[in-house]
Amino acid sequence: IEPDALPARPDWLTEAGTEVWVNDIGRVAVNRLVSERDSTMFATYCNLQGAVVMAWRAGEVPPAAHLMEARKMAEQFGIFGAKSRMKAAGNDDRSNNPFTKNGRR
């Protein structure tokens, strides 16, 4: 990965946010999922995830809203949450989701 292709790390990252940035930037950079224009939102994710990590390390349960938002942001950045988990297509390209037919006969 070319260092110039990576987003610039902002100076307002928390210490925990910087740790997350260092750990996750390679994951998003491999597939070019974060560009310079995304650096502010990616930094926000890093600070939020860093706060979640700090709570766990302190033996506390992070607020559910923080956990949910960090998960959503991680999925947006492609850090986890493969699309196949949302729709596992079979040979006939129909969803294997048992709730797909809800409301249809």
N, C-alpha and C positions, 0 to 999 in steps of 0.2 A: 504494500500500500504506500503510495506516495504521500509524504507528510503534507505536501501542499494541497492534496485532495481532501484532507480532513478539515472539519470545521475548527475554527479557532476557539480554544477554551477561554471562556470569560473570566475576568479577575474576581467576580463576585461569587464564585462557587464556594460553598462551605468546605470545610476539611473533609467531611463525610461525602459530600457531593463530588469532590475531586477524586476520592477513592473509587466511587462508582464510575466516574468518567473514565478513569484509567482502565478499569476492568471491562467496561462495556463498549468503548469507542471502537475497538477492533471488531466486535460483533456487528456493529452497524456499518462500519467502513468497508468490510469485505464485499457486501452487496450494494455498496453506495446508497444506503438507505438514509443517510444523513449528509446533508450538504451544508455549505456555509450559511445558507438562508435558514436552516433548521437549528443552528447552534444555540439560539436562545431557548427554544422549546426543549431541546435535548439537555441543556444545562438545567432547566427547570425540573425535568425528569430526574436528573442526577441528584439534585438537592433534595427532592422529595424522597427518592429511593434511599438516599443517604440518611435522612431523618428516620425512615422506617428501620434501617439497619441499626442505627444508634439505639432506637427503642428496644429492639430485640436484644442487643448486646447488654443493655441495662436491665434485662429481665422483665421488661414491660411489654405489654401488647400494644402495638401501634393502633391508632384510630382506624376503624374499618374504612372510613372515607379515604384515608391516605393509602391503605392497601389497595383499594379498588382503583383509585386514580393512577397509582403507580403501575398496576397491572395493565390498565387501558393504554397508558403511554408506552409501556414496554412492547405491547402488541403493535402499536402504531409504528414503532421503530424497528419492528421485526426481530426483537430480541428473543421472543418466544411466542408461542401461540400459532402454530402452523395452521394454515388455512384448511388443511385436511381434517383438522379436529372439528371444524365447524361443518364441513360437508365431506363425508367420506364417500366418494363416488365408487360405485361398483362397475361391472362390465357394461351395464346398460345406462350408465351415467345418472341413475336415480340416487337420490340421497338415502343413506342408511339411517337417517334421523327418524326415530319412531313418531315424532310429533309433526312430521311434514304434512301429513294428511288431515290434521286437525281442521275441522270445519268443512271439509270436502267429503263428498260421498262418491 
